[in-house]
């Protein structure tokens, strides 16, 4: 039974891609299709980052080791959707016109922080294999704690590009804070032991 | 391969349907619009193509009904717009309370004007309306009046967005008096030849085509003439980002994003952004209002 979990999570994780493909072919992307695509993949990137961050708390709460098996896959999906998100911004919105894009990266803090978050995801994706984890030993954990920085950057990116924090950016912020608080509590708890 | 063919056919069908719809409406209006104010500014809309009724009525920023673009269309369906009256008060000799029927009896004309949202997108909309000056001329304005303030109705029962502190409710907007008296400043009563839909600001809104969309207050219940500059909603929420004037200006960026270009609503996924024009393309008509002013400071 449990052997099916991983492929099931994999297929479910493809859902955001299915929605857009369907809407693209049936002309259902709405009045602002480019914006729709960029926002869609941006939001799903954040959702996958938050899902990745929930695996450890879920393991502790449910006392089941199952969760941690999905962490890498969810993290890689976060990178996958972040890359589509960025590519659609660069390719669809700015049509690979790099002059205004570079201008954006340095002048607009929401672009800067979002782009930084994507850059930081690259080393995590590259070193995600078991082989790399064994190879990097202690450093692997240090490197992969970058996900905390990335998650904060990601949520700030959403807050800064929105006209107001109400309501979606606020919801993401609250969930992120809860997930990060779990870390603080657990580390205190384990250091006492 | 089959899918590919389908995608080619669908947009064309929709395109044709849109064209015939626009045409049928256009002919109907031709007979109604006698006024010949040249409101269709060739420079204003790069493509001059009208947005579809569907786009105009389903893609709205109207935070009283929620912050999502689709929220106003869904949630404004049962919004009460009758009975309705508009008060004109403040620095006037004679305050007035006008029933909506009286205001709607002022002759409306079709005004095809471009809307540029501060978020960086634009639409071309065939509004129905008349110049605000016609309405303001119903009262005797005192010489002490320097500004005009517009107040949107406060009705949290029906406007669910007003139950949350997204902005300071009720929504306040305002203009300098010479801006308010400019013939392009329009009291909107409808669009596409029909009464104004609730999600677009029924029963009465204003529209100022050379300013970012949020300046154009919806569902207005009060027009107040004042000595002091009104404390407008977005300026109040974030003074660094939203100024009182908020003229469309490609050279003055929003602190967090660029205003140099815009995306045209209703265009295909492969359509490029277009360059944003100074005063949204209405510079010939309105630039003189700001001569000698530093528009980088007075954003």
Interface residues (C-beta under 8 A of the other chain):
Chain A: X24 X25 X26 X27 X29 X30 X31 X32 X33 X34 X35 X37 X92 X93 X94 X95 X100 X103 X104 X107 X108 X109 X110 X160 X161 X163 X164 X166 X167 X168
Chain B: X3 X6 X7 X10 X11 X14 X51 X54 X55 X58 X59 X63 X67 X118 X119 X121 X164 X166 X167 X237 X253 X256 X257 X258 X260 X261 X263 X265 X266 X268 X269 X270 X272 X273
